[in-house]
């Protein structure tokens, strides 16, 4: 079963490279450096800190959007060209197809994580840049896994991409929303229900606000203990996403 998984992952990665994804990453990196350099030139105080924070945010958001878009459009194109039906008609388990696609997308996430992590060396020591880049890789793996699940479930580009970006934004902000709900003072029943809903979401969603923190490049205060939490959450949620996608794939009829 390992051989077809590696083959599917390899061709998934080759598809991204043939689509000039490396050029897109290079353009994003140069644009982010240029914009952060402009901010560095016009800022009156803490210009280097502002430059690092802006660069970290731009690179993180660009990488997430790029990976989510590629996963969704790649799966949609394969479904339109009947490539997925052809692969599933072969004598191999559907799990091999799913794990191969997920493995290819995870390999693809290495490209922005390595490139953008290397840019962090301009502002932070190597250990902090490595911490930030590794956390970005974990974040991209979760986005890729959720986007893959959405394509198996929703089958259309726009709903799947919207759901993926909505998941990412909610997972990034649910801790802040939960904190607002807890400190809203005297609240009526409706507000208490909303606060309870935020608490429930916080239990279900990964705490992406702990991933790829800009402070690690700005103040160099990241620790490997924080990375251990990130790695643990990534392993758990990626396994859950893969299991959900596999369940949805096995119940489909082609």
N, C-alpha and C positions, 0 to 999 in steps of 0.2 A: 504493500500500500504506500510505502514511502516514495517509491520511484515516481508514480503519477503525481503525487503531491508536489515533489520538487520540480517536475516538468511543468506543471500548471503554474507554479509560482515563478519559475524562470520566464515563461512566456508572458506572464502578466507584467513582470518588471521590464521585459524587452519592449512591450507595447508602450509603456510610459516613456522609455528612452527614445523610441522612434517618433513619439509625439513631441519631441524637442522640450521635454520637461526640464532638462538641465539648463537650457537657455532661459526658460521662464524663471527658474530659481535664481540664476545669475542676474537677471534684470531686476527681480524683486530685491535682491541683496544690494545692488547698486543704488536702486531708488531709495531704499531705507537708509543707506549710508548717506546719500545726498540730502535727504530730508532732515535726518538727525544732525548732519553737519551744519545745515542752515540754521536749525534751532540753536545749536551751539554758538553760532556767530551772533545771533540776535539776543540771546538770553543775557540778562544783567548779572544774575547770581546763580551759583551752582550749575553752571552751563554744562559741565561734563556729566553731572548726575542726571540732568534733564535729557541730555543726549543719549545716555545709556538706557534710561527708562523708556524713552520714545522708541529707540531702536528695538529693545526687547519686546515691547507691545506690538509693534508693526510686524516684526518677524514671526512672532507667535501667531497672530491673527492671519497673516498671509499663508503660513504653512498649514494651518487648520483648514482654511477655505480651499486651498489648492488640493489637499489630500481628499477632503470631502467631495469636491467637484469631480476629481478624477475617478474616485471609486464609483460614484453614482453614474457618471457618463460612460465609464468603461463597461459596467454591468448592463446599462441600457443598450449600448451599441452591440454587445455580445448577444443580448436577447433578441434584438432586432435582426441581426444577421443569422440567427438560429445557431450560433456557435455553442451556446450553453446546452441546447437540446441535443446537438451532435455529441458533445462530450458526455452528457448523461446517458446517451444511448449506448455508449461503449461499456464493456464489461468491467466497470470499476465502481466502487461504492460512492454514493453521493457525498459521503463524508470526505472522501479524498478530493472531490471537486471543491467543496467548501473550504477545506483546510488549505488547499493549493492557492485558491484565490486570496484567502486571508493572509497566507504566508507571503504571497507576492506583494500585497498592499503594505504589509509590515516591512518588507525589504525596501519598498519604495520610500517609506517614511524615514529610512536611514539617510537619504540624500539631503532633505532639508534640515534634519537634526544635526548632521555632521557639518554642513555648510554654515548654517546659522549659529551653531555652537562655536565654530571657529571664529566667527565675527565677534563673539563675546570676549575673545582674547584681547580685543582692543581696549576693553574697559575693566576687565576683571582678571584675577590670577587664574592660571590654568585649572586649578581644582574647582573654582567657582564656575568657570565656563563649562567644564565637563559636567558639573552637577546640573547646570541649566540645560545643556544640550541633551543629557540623558532624560531629564524630566520632560523635555519637549518631545522626545521620541515616545515616551510612554503616553503622553497626551494624544499624539497623533495615532498611536495604535488604537486607543479607545474610540477616537473619531472614525477611523477606518472600519472598526468592527461594528459600530452603530450604523454607519452609512451602508455597509453590506447587509445588515439586518433589515434596514428600511427598504432596500431595493428588492429583497426577497418578499417583503410583506406588502409594500405599496405598489411596486412594479412600474412606477412612473418617475421621471427625473425630478420635476418640480416639487411634488409632495415629499419625495425622499430627501431632497436637498434641504427643503424648508424644515423638515422634521429633524434632520441631523444638526443643522445650525441652531434650531430651537433647543435641542437637547444640550448642545455645547454652552449656549448662553445661559440656560437655566442652571446647569451644573456649575457654571462659573459664578453665578450670582445668588444661588439659593442660600448660602451661608449669610450673606448680607440681608436678604429678605427675611430670613429666620430671626436675625438679630433685631431687625426693625419691629417684627411682630412681638418679640419678647419684651421690648422696651417702649411699647406704645401707650403705656399707662392704663388708665381705666378704659376698658373696651367693652363694647356690647357683644351680644352673642355672635353676630356676623363676623366681627373682627377676631373673636376667639376661634371661630371655625377656620378662618383664613390662616391664623397663626398655627393651628393644629395641622392644617394642610401643608404649610411650609415645613413643619417638623417632620411630617411623613415623607415629603419629597427629599428632605435632607438625609433621611434614613435610606432611601432607595437609590438616590443619585450618587455618583462619585464626587468627592469634594475637589473639583478641578481648580478651585481657588488656591489650593495648596501646591498645585503643579506649576512648574516653570515661572516662578515668581520673579518679577523684575528686580526686586530688592537684592537678589543674589548677585546681579551684575552691578547694581548701584552701590550697595553698602557692603557687599561681600560677606553676608551673614548667614549664608546657607550652610547646612550641616548634612553629613551623610545619614544621620538619623531621620531627617526629613525625607531624604531620598528613599530610605527603607520603607517609609509609609507610602510614598508614591508607587514604589515597585509592588508592594503588597496589594494596594487597591487596583493597580493595573492588571495583575494576575487574576484577581477575583472577578473583576468586571469583564475582562476579555474572555474568560472562560464562560461566564454567564451569557454574554452576547453571542459567542460561538454556539453554545448549546441552543439558544433561542432561534438562531438562524438555521441551525441544523434541523430542529424540529419543524420549522416552517418549510424547509426544503423537502423533507421527507413526506410531508403531507400534500405536496403539489403533484399534479398529474400533468405530464408533458406528452 
